[in-house]
Amino acid sequence: MSDTDVSRSPNASQLHSWSIVFAILALPILSYPLAWNHSLPHRFLLVLPIAVIYLIVMLAILVLHVREGESFQLARIERALLAVLGVGVISTMLSSNVSYSISAMVLLLANVSLFYVTSTWLDLHFSRRLTTAWLVAAVAEAAYALWMKAHGDFPVGTLGNKDWLAGFLAMSAVVCLPLGTAANRKPARLIAVGVGYLVMLAALFACHSTGAWLGCGTAILAVIVRILWTQRRMAALLVGGGVLIVGVAIALLNVTRLEKLWHENVRPPIWKGVLTMIVESHFIGTGLGTFTYEYAQYRPPEYFARPQATNLTDHAHNEFLEIAAESGIAGLGVMLWLLGIVLVRGWRGFTASAPNRWLALAAWGGVIVLVVHNLFDLNLRLPPNQTLLWLLMGLVIRCTHTPSPEVAPALSPRRKPTPAQVAADEKSAQTAARMGRLITMGSSLLLIALLAYTHVYRPVMADMFFRKAAIERDHEKWEPAMQNYLECLEHDPFRVEAWYRLAYICTKFNETDEEAIKHYLQVVEFAPDYGDVNTNLAYLYLKRDRKRDAIPYLQRAVETNPYNLTTQLILAHVYFDLNLSRELKGEVISILQKDPQNAWANDLWQSRFRLEKLDSTNSPPRTRKGIRPRTPTHPQR
């Protein structure tokens, strides 16, 4: 890995090191700045793009790098980073919706820049400051979560979800371990660290997150095995193998419970749909950042039979599946390449001669926590954990760096240049370097202005108006809510949820039904099958007595969610009114198969088709017993 020694550029190295410390504090504490006020409604709707802000800061520091004459060297790890960026660019160019992919690409670039800076310019004398800042942020989050728990709320901290907070706390518990080893000679510091750990663990227990505990336990086991491996390999094998055997035994003893969980949880059908999505776009995916808007087309109908089913599935609940869905097998391959390098370097870097082996081991364990946890969760798609993972990967590389021996340049076989030629060459090189610095500084300043406006100012303003609209909607102040949604769309015209909510608001005014239809059609263009858009569009068409226009959307709504009997009854009514006998017969058979006591369907069957009971040849396959359709209201929020 390329390395920038502190002595080569002390100002740049110090700036980068302090920027990393401040990023560790800002990511959990300021990503959702309103979340610290417990009484504010919709406080998690305003998000500060800390990662992009960090990228802007790095571009500003780049000017100092240019003035200092810094050089950049390529190594294997950087090639993996370039591969990740290259696949991201291709996935963005071929995306099903380029607008969403551009935003995701900028975020990826910001995370990669944090990785690169941490792995290259972090002054390792800052390691104590780094872990202390991490502990302070984690204890602040944990204390706030416990305060919320004491006041009868969910312990979500400022992250908005107890599982996401649990992932952050589990990672922090591993990352801050070097503070305990460094504080052994100072009892006061050791006591402070111990109190901090007690607060973190109390909040982690309060979150009741199985995935976070699984990730934390796996990381601690990996750390213990690695420590033992240095001197007692047999002990390491016995510990690792023993824990594995115990884990398998526990799983076998709870196989009935696990099977029940598999058939009740929403994750298995979600994963099934994601696999279908990957098969459809297997090489380069649907595009970075498009999962929320593309997945509904692939979601299997059995998803809606699960108790926790909702009308929107925004993430895959498995990081590797979501990477493959958005950027294809190519994206998954390069990401596994990068992750594999980090894990191997972390394992090999813990040696007795390594001065930063404990920090490297803690960062390595933190990476394992997040990777294992996000086999079943989605917090790597949200701040702060997503960006902190990249920081930890860079930290592993930085702590395990071994400088390459410098190779003396080979002597040129040419004749020795004259003094005049040397002076001319030096003057030419100085002129070229000066021009290069000017171009770099100018392009950096231009990029800073562009990023600040398009990926900081406009998204934050859109969030502010969206939040205001949500508050007005809660108070049923429809006109102010409509105006705020329109203002939100001025700043972010591709925000699907704003179009969706705006269409709902328009249904509150009879004269704006056509506007609502237009807004829902905009949603369909951006994100087919998003939420209840098909049902809501059909409802509006029926309200305007445009029954034939409603049929395709009702059919699609029934196809995507066959467990919603209300929608199927409405479709049957439309077939009845339009005298579409063949289609009506099929729907009535399906309704009676799901609800044999349905009065309307039975009366229609008896009067229209003159049959006493279902003909076995016409009966569709039997559905699972006990499943009852949901009864939505129209239009649905």
C-alpha positions in Angstrom: 0.0 0.0 0.0 1.3 3.5 -0.7 2.4 5.3 2.4 2.9 9.0 3.2 5.3 9.4 6.1 4.5 12.2 8.5 7.9 13.7 7.9 7.2 14.1 4.2 4.2 16.3 4.6 3.4 17.1 8.3 0.7 19.7 7.5 -1.3 17.5 5.1 -0.9 14.4 7.4 -2.1 16.3 10.4 -5.1 17.7 8.6 -6.1 14.3 7.3 -5.7 12.7 10.7 -7.8 15.4 12.4 -10.4 15.1 9.6 -10.7 11.3 10.3 -11.2 12.0 14.1 -13.9 14.5 13.4 -15.6 12.2 10.9 -15.8 9.5 13.6 -17.5 12.0 15.9 -19.8 13.5 13.2 -21.0 10.4 11.5 -23.1 9.0 14.4 -23.8 12.3 16.1 -24.7 14.6 13.2 -26.0 12.3 10.4 -29.6 12.9 11.8 -29.1 16.3 13.5 -32.8 16.7 14.6 -32.8 13.3 16.3 -31.3 14.7 19.5 -34.6 16.5 20.2 -36.9 13.7 21.2 -40.1 15.8 20.9 -39.6 16.7 17.3 -42.0 14.9 14.8 -40.4 13.2 11.8 -36.9 14.0 13.2 -35.2 11.3 11.1 -36.3 12.8 7.8 -33.5 15.3 7.8 -30.2 13.7 6.9 -26.8 15.4 6.6 -24.6 13.8 4.0 -21.5 13.6 6.2 -19.7 11.4 3.8 -20.1 13.8 0.9 -19.1 16.7 3.2 -16.0 14.8 4.0 -15.2 14.4 0.3 -15.5 18.1 -0.1 -13.1 18.6 2.8 -10.7 16.2 1.2 -10.8 18.1 -2.1 -10.0 21.3 -0.2 -7.0 19.5 1.5 -5.9 18.3 -1.9 -5.0 21.9 -2.8 -2.5 21.7 0.1 -1.3 18.4 -1.2 -0.5 19.9 -4.5 1.3 22.8 -2.9 3.4 20.3 -0.9 4.2 18.3 -4.0 2.6 15.0 -2.7 3.0 11.9 -4.9 0.5 9.0 -5.2 1.7 5.5 -5.7 -0.4 2.6 -6.9 -0.5 -0.8 -5.1 -2.7 -3.8 -5.1 -5.2 -2.4 -2.6 -5.6 0.7 -4.7 -6.2 -1.4 -7.8 -9.1 -3.1 -5.9 -10.4 0.4 -5.1 -10.1 1.4 -8.7 -12.0 -1.7 -9.7 -14.8 -0.9 -7.3 -15.0 2.6 -8.7 -14.8 1.3 -12.3 -17.6 -1.2 -11.9 -19.6 1.6 -10.1 -19.2 3.9 -13.1 -20.2 1.3 -15.6 -23.2 0.3 -13.5 -24.2 4.0 -13.3 -23.9 4.5 -17.1 -26.0 1.4 -17.8 -28.5 2.0 -14.9 -32.2 1.7 -15.2 -32.4 5.1 -13.7 -29.2 7.2 -14.0 -30.4 9.9 -11.6 -30.5 7.6 -8.6 -27.2 6.0 -9.6 -25.3 9.3 -9.9 -26.2 10.1 -6.2 -25.1 6.6 -5.2 -21.9 6.9 -7.2 -21.0 10.2 -5.5 -21.6 8.5 -2.1 -19.4 5.6 -3.2 -16.7 8.0 -4.2 -16.9 9.7 -0.8 -16.5 6.4 1.0 -13.6 5.4 -1.2 -11.9 8.7 -0.5 -12.3 8.1 3.2 -10.8 4.6 2.8 -7.9 6.0 0.8 -7.1 8.9 3.2 -7.3 6.6 6.2 -5.1 3.9 4.6 -2.5 6.4 3.3 -2.3 9.6 5.4 -3.5 8.8 8.8 -0.8 9.6 11.4 -0.7 6.6 13.6 0.2 8.8 16.6 -3.5 9.7 16.4 -4.6 6.2 17.3 -5.4 7.1 20.9 -7.4 10.1 19.8 -9.2 8.0 17.2 -10.4 5.3 19.6 -11.2 7.9 22.3 -13.4 9.8 19.9 -15.1 6.6 18.8 -15.8 5.7 22.5 -17.2 9.2 23.2 -19.6 9.0 20.2 -20.7 5.4 21.1 -21.3 6.3 24.8 -23.3 9.4 23.8 -25.5 7.3 21.5 -25.9 4.6 24.1 -26.7 7.0 26.9 -29.3 8.7 24.7 -30.8 5.3 23.8 -31.1 4.3 27.5 -32.7 7.7 28.2 -35.3 7.0 25.5 -35.9 3.5 26.9 -36.5 5.0 30.4 -39.1 7.3 28.9 -41.0 4.5 27.3 -39.7 4.8 23.7 -37.7 2.4 21.6 -33.9 2.8 22.2 -33.1 4.0 18.7 -30.7 6.8 19.7 -30.1 9.1 16.8 -29.9 6.4 14.2 -33.7 5.8 13.9 -33.8 2.0 14.4 -32.7 -0.2 17.3 -31.1 -2.8 15.1 -29.0 -0.1 13.4 -28.0 1.3 16.7 -27.1 -2.1 18.0 -24.9 -2.7 15.0 -23.0 0.6 15.7 -22.7 -0.3 19.4 -21.5 -3.9 18.7 -18.9 -2.5 16.2 -17.8 0.2 18.7 -17.4 -2.4 21.5 -14.8 -4.2 19.4 -13.1 -1.1 17.9 -12.5 0.5 21.3 -10.7 -2.5 22.8 -7.2 -0.9 22.4 -8.2 1.7 25.0 -8.4 -1.1 27.6 -4.9 -2.3 26.8 -3.4 1.2 26.6 -5.1 2.2 29.9 -3.8 -0.6 32.1 -1.1 1.6 33.7 -3.6 4.5 34.5 -6.4 3.4 36.8 -8.5 6.5 36.3 -8.5 6.1 32.5 -9.2 2.4 32.9 -12.2 3.2 35.1 -13.5 5.7 32.5 -13.2 3.2 29.7 -15.0 0.6 31.9 -17.9 2.9 32.6 -18.2 3.6 28.9 -18.3 -0.1 28.1 -21.0 -0.6 30.8 -23.2 2.1 29.2 -22.6 0.6 25.7 -23.4 -2.9 26.7 -26.5 -1.8 28.6 -27.8 -0.1 25.5 -26.9 -3.1 23.4 -28.9 -5.4 25.6 -31.8 -3.0 25.5 -31.8 -3.1 21.6 -32.6 -6.9 21.6 -30.8 -7.3 18.2 -29.9 -10.9 17.5 -27.9 -9.9 14.4 -25.8 -7.4 16.3 -25.0 -9.9 19.0 -24.2 -12.5 16.3 -21.8 -10.1 14.6 -20.2 -9.1 17.9 -19.8 -12.7 19.0 -18.3 -13.7 15.7 -15.8 -10.8 15.8 -14.7 -11.5 19.4 -14.2 -15.2 18.5 -12.1 -14.2 15.5 -10.0 -11.9 17.6 -9.4 -14.5 20.3 -8.5 -17.1 17.7 -6.1 -14.7 16.0 -4.4 -13.9 19.4 -4.0 -17.5 20.2 -2.8 -18.4 16.7 0.5 -16.5 17.2 1.8 -18.8 20.0 -0.7 -21.7 20.5 -2.2 -22.7 17.2 -3.7 -25.9 18.7 -5.5 -23.8 21.4 -6.8 -21.5 18.6 -8.1 -24.5 16.7 -9.7 -26.0 19.8 -11.4 -22.7 20.7 -12.6 -22.0 17.2 -13.7 -25.6 16.5 -15.4 -25.9 19.9 -17.4 -22.8 19.4 -18.4 -24.0 15.9 -19.5 -27.4 17.3 -21.5 -25.7 20.0 -23.1 -23.4 17.5 -24.1 -26.3 15.2 -25.5 -28.2 18.2 -27.6 -25.2 19.3 -28.9 -24.9 15.8 -29.8 -28.6 15.6 -31.6 -28.4 18.9 -33.6 -25.4 17.7 -34.3 -26.7 14.2 -38.1 -26.6 14.7 -37.9 -23.0 15.9 -35.6 -22.0 13.0 -38.0 -23.6 10.5 -40.9 -21.7 11.9 -38.9 -18.5 11.7 -38.0 -19.3 8.1 -41.6 -19.7 7.2 -42.8 -16.6 9.1 -40.1 -14.0 8.6 -40.1 -11.7 5.6 -36.5 -12.2 4.7 -36.6 -15.5 2.9 -39.2 -14.3 0.3 -37.2 -11.0 0.0 -34.1 -13.0 -0.8 -36.0 -15.1 -3.3 -37.0 -12.0 -5.1 -33.5 -10.6 -5.0 -32.1 -13.8 -6.6 -34.7 -13.4 -9.4 -33.6 -9.8 -9.8 -29.9 -10.8 -10.0 -30.7 -13.4 -12.7 -32.5 -10.8 -14.8 -29.5 -8.4 -14.7 -26.7 -10.7 -13.7 -23.5 -9.0 -15.0 -23.8 -5.3 -14.2 -27.1 -5.1 -12.2 -29.9 -2.6 -12.4 -27.6 0.3 -11.3 -26.2 1.7 -8.1 -28.9 3.0 -5.8 -31.9 1.6 -7.7 -32.9 -1.4 -5.5 -35.7 0.4 -3.8 -37.3 1.4 -7.1 -36.7 -1.8 -9.1 -37.2 -4.6 -6.6 -41.0 -4.4 -6.4 -41.2 -5.9 -9.9 -39.4 -9.1 -8.6 -41.0 -9.5 -5.2 -42.7 -12.9 -4.9 -46.4 -12.9 -4.0 -45.8 -15.1 -1.0 -44.1 -12.2 0.7 -47.5 -10.7 1.5 -48.5 -13.9 3.4 -45.9 -13.0 6.0 -47.0 -11.1 9.1 -44.4 -8.4 8.8 -45.1 -7.7 5.1 -45.4 -4.0 4.1 -46.2 -2.4 0.8 -42.6 -1.2 0.2 -39.4 -3.3 0.4 -36.5 -0.8 0.2 -33.5 -3.1 0.9 -32.5 -6.7 0.6 -31.6 -7.4 4.3 -28.4 -8.9 3.0 -25.6 -6.6 1.9 -24.0 -9.0 -0.6 -27.3 -9.8 -2.3 -28.1 -6.1 -2.6 -24.6 -5.4 -4.1 -25.2 -8.1 -6.7 -28.7 -6.8 -7.5 -27.5 -3.2 -8.1 -24.1 -3.8 -9.6 -24.2 -7.4 -10.7 -21.8 -10.2 -10.3 -19.0 -7.8 -11.4 -19.8 -5.5 -8.6 -20.0 -8.3 -6.1 -16.7 -9.7 -7.3 -14.7 -6.6 -6.9 -16.2 -5.8 -3.5 -15.3 -9.3 -2.3 -11.8 -8.8 -3.7 -11.4 -5.6 -1.6 -13.0 -7.1 1.5 -10.8 -10.2 1.1 -7.6 -8.1 1.0 -8.7 -6.3 4.1 -9.5 -9.5 6.0 -6.2 -11.2 5.0 -4.2 -8.1 5.8 -5.9 -7.9 9.2 -5.1 -11.5 10.0 -1.5 -11.3 8.8 -0.8 -7.9 10.4 -1.2 -9.1 14.0 2.4 -9.9 14.7 4.6 -9.3 17.8 6.8 -6.8 15.8 3.8 -4.7 14.6 3.6 -1.5 16.7 -0.1 -1.0 15.9 -1.2 -4.6 16.0 -4.0 -4.0 18.6 -5.5 -1.2 16.6 -5.3 -3.2 13.5 -6.9 -6.2 15.2 -9.7 -4.0 16.7 -10.5 -2.5 13.3 -10.4 -5.9 11.7 -12.9 -7.1 14.3 -15.1 -4.1 13.7 -15.3 -5.0 10.0 -16.3 -8.5 10.9 -19.1 -7.3 13.1 -20.7 -5.2 10.3 -20.2 -7.9 7.7 -21.8 -10.6 9.8 -24.6 -8.4 11.1 -25.5 -7.3 7.5 -26.0 -10.8 6.3 -29.5 -10.3 7.8 -29.8 -6.5 8.1 -29.5 -3.3 6.0 -27.6 -0.7 8.1 -24.7 -0.7 5.7 -27.0 1.1 3.3 -27.4 4.0 5.8 -25.3 6.4 7.8 -23.2 6.2 9.9 -22.4 2.4 9.7 -21.9 2.4 5.9 -19.2 5.0 5.9 -17.6 3.7 9.1 -17.1 0.4 7.5 -15.0 2.0 4.8 -13.0 3.9 7.4 -12.3 0.7 9.4 -11.2 -1.1 6.2 -8.8 1.7 5.5 -7.6 1.6 9.1 -6.7 -2.1 8.8 -4.6 -1.4 5.7 -2.9 1.6 7.4 -1.9 -0.3 10.5 -0.6 -3.4 8.6 1.4 -1.4 6.1 5.0 -2.5 5.5 7.0 0.0 3.4 8.5 -1.4 0.2 12.2 -1.1 -0.1 13.2 1.8 -2.3 14.9 0.8 -5.6 17.6 3.1 -6.8 17.0 4.3 -10.3 19.0 2.7 -13.0 21.8 4.8 -14.6 21.0 6.0 -18.1 23.3 4.8 -20.8 23.1 8.2 -22.5 25.9 10.7 -22.4 26.1 13.0 -19.4 24.0 16.1 -20.1 25.6 19.5 -20.3 24.8 22.1 -17.6 22.7 24.0 -20.1 20.6 21.0 -20.9 20.1 20.3 -17.1 19.0 23.9 -16.6 16.6 23.7 -19.5 15.1 20.4 -18.3 14.6 21.8 -14.8 12.9 24.9 -16.1 10.6 22.8 -18.3 9.8 20.5 -15.4 9.0 23.5 -13.1 6.7 25.0 -15.7 4.9 21.7 -16.3 4.5 21.2 -12.5 3.2 24.8 -12.1 0.6 24.3 -14.8 -0.4 20.9 -13.3 -0.9 22.5 -9.9 -3.0 25.3 -11.3 -5.2 22.8 -13.3 -5.6 20.6 -10.2 -6.5 23.5 -7.9 -9.0 24.9 -10.4 -10.7 21.6 -11.1 -10.8 20.9 -7.4 -12.5 24.2 -6.6 -15.0 23.6 -9.3 -15.8 20.1 -8.1 -16.2 21.4 -4.5 -18.8 24.0 -5.6 -20.6 21.4 -7.7 -20.8 18.8 -5.0 -21.7 21.4 -2.3 -24.7 22.5 -4.4 -26.0 19.3 -6.0 -25.2 16.8 -3.3 -25.4 18.7 0.0 -27.5 21.9 -0.4 -30.2 20.5 -2.6 -30.7 17.2 -0.8 -30.8 18.9 2.6 -33.3 21.5 1.4 -35.4 18.7 -0.1 -35.4 16.9 3.2 -36.5 20.0 5.0 -39.5 20.6 2.8 -40.4 16.9 2.8 -40.4 16.9 6.6 -42.5 20.1 6.7 -45.0 18.4 4.4 -45.1 15.3 6.5 -45.9 17.5 9.6 -48.7 19.4 7.8 -50.1 16.1 6.5 -50.3 14.7 10.0 -52.4 17.8 11.0 -54.5 17.3 7.8 -53.5 20.7 6.5 -53.6 19.6 2.9 -52.8 22.8 1.1 -49.6 23.6 3.0 -48.6 20.0 2.7 -49.1 20.1 -1.1 -47.0 23.3 -1.3 -44.1 21.8 0.7 -44.1 18.6 -1.4 -43.9 20.8 -4.5 -41.0 22.7 -3.0 -39.3 19.4 -2.2 -39.6 18.3 -5.8 -38.1 21.6 -7.0 -34.9 20.6 -5.2 -35.1 16.9 -5.9 -37.4 16.1 -8.9 -36.6 12.4 -8.7 -37.8 11.8 -5.1 -40.3 9.1 -5.7 -41.8 9.2 -2.2 -42.5 12.9 -2.6 -44.4 12.3 -5.9 -46.3 9.4 -4.2 -47.3 11.6 -1.2 -48.2 14.5 -3.4 -50.6 12.4 -5.4 -52.2 11.3 -2.1 -52.7 14.9 -1.1 -54.2 15.7 -4.4 -57.0 13.2 -3.8 -58.2 15.3 -1.0 -59.5 17.9 -3.5 -62.0 16.8 -6.1 -60.7 19.2 -8.7 -57.2 17.8 -8.5 -58.0 14.1 -9.3 -56.4 14.4 -12.7 -53.3 15.9 -11.1 -53.2 13.0 -8.7 -53.3 10.5 -11.6 -50.5 12.4 -13.3 -48.4 12.2 -10.2 -49.0 8.5 -9.7 -48.1 7.9 -13.4 -44.8 9.7 -12.6 -44.2 7.3 -9.8 -44.9 4.4 -12.1 -42.4 5.8 -14.6 -39.7 6.1 -11.9 -40.5 3.0 -9.8 -43.0 0.4 -11.2 -45.1 -1.3 -8.5 -43.9 1.2 -5.9 -46.0 0.9 -2.7 -49.7 0.8 -3.5 -49.4 2.9 -6.7 -51.3 0.4 -8.8 -54.2 0.2 -6.4 -54.3 3.9 -5.9 -54.3 4.6 -9.7 -57.1 2.1 -10.2 -59.1 3.8 -7.5 -58.8 7.2 -9.1 -59.7 5.9 -12.5 -62.8 4.2 -11.1 -63.6 7.5 -9.3 -63.5 9.2 -12.7 -65.6 6.3 -14.2 -62.7 5.2 -16.4 -63.1 1.5 -15.7 -61.1 0.2 -18.6 -58.2 2.4 -17.7 -58.3 0.9 -14.2 -58.2 -2.7 -15.3 -54.4 -3.0 -16.0 -53.5 -1.5 -12.6 -56.0 -3.7 -10.8 -54.7 -6.8 -12.5 -51.2 -5.9 -11.6 -52.1 -5.2 -8.0 -53.8 -8.6 -7.8 -50.8 -10.3 -9.5 -48.3 -8.7 -7.1 -50.4 -9.3 -4.0 -52.9 -12.1 -4.4 -53.6 -12.0 -0.7 -55.4 -8.7 -0.9 -59.0 -9.9 -1.4 -60.4 -6.4 -1.4 -58.5 -5.5 -4.6 -59.6 -8.7 -6.2 -63.3 -8.0 -5.4 -63.0 -4.6 -6.9 -61.5 -6.1 -10.1 -64.3 -8.6 -10.2 -66.9 -5.8 -9.9 -65.2 -4.0 -12.8 -65.4 -7.2 -14.9 -69.1 -7.5 -14.0 -69.9 -3.9 -14.9 -68.1 -4.2 -18.2 -69.7 -7.6 -18.9 -66.4 -9.4 -19.3 -67.7 -12.9 -18.5 -64.6 -15.0 -19.0 -62.4 -12.7 -16.8 -65.2 -12.4 -14.2 -65.5 -16.2 -13.9 -61.8 -16.6 -13.3 -61.8 -13.9 -10.6 -64.9 -15.3 -8.8 -63.3 -18.8 -8.8 -60.1 -17.4 -7.2 -62.1 -15.4 -4.6 -64.2 -18.3 -3.6 -61.1 -20.5 -3.3 -59.7 -18.0 -0.8 -63.0 -17.1 0.9 -65.7 -19.8 0.3 -68.2 -17.8 2.5 -67.9 -14.6 0.5 -71.6 -13.6 -0.1 -71.1 -11.4 -3.1 -69.0 -14.0 -5.0 -71.4 -16.8 -4.1 -74.5 -14.9 -5.2 -72.8 -13.9 -8.4 -71.7 -17.5 -9.1 -75.2 -18.9 -8.5 -77.0 -16.3 -10.6 -74.6 -15.6 -13.4 -73.0 -19.0 -14.0 -75.8 -21.2 -12.5 -73.4 -23.6 -10.7 -74.0 -25.0 -7.3 -70.4 -25.6 -6.4 -66.9 -25.2 -7.9 -66.1 -27.5 -10.7 -63.0 -29.4 -9.8 -61.6 -28.9 -13.3 -61.9 -25.1 -13.0 -60.6 -24.8 -9.5 -57.2 -23.3 -9.2 -54.6 -24.8 -7.0 -55.5 -24.7 -3.3 -53.8 -21.9 -1.3 -52.3 -22.3 2.1 -54.9 -22.6 4.9 -55.2 -19.8 7.4 -54.2 -17.0 5.0 -56.6 -14.2 5.0 -56.4 -11.2 2.7 -55.6 -7.7 3.9 -58.3 -5.0 3.6 -56.7 -1.8 2.5 -58.3 1.6 2.3 -58.1 3.6 -0.9 -56.0 5.4 -1.8 -53.4 4.1 0.6 -50.6 6.2 2.0 
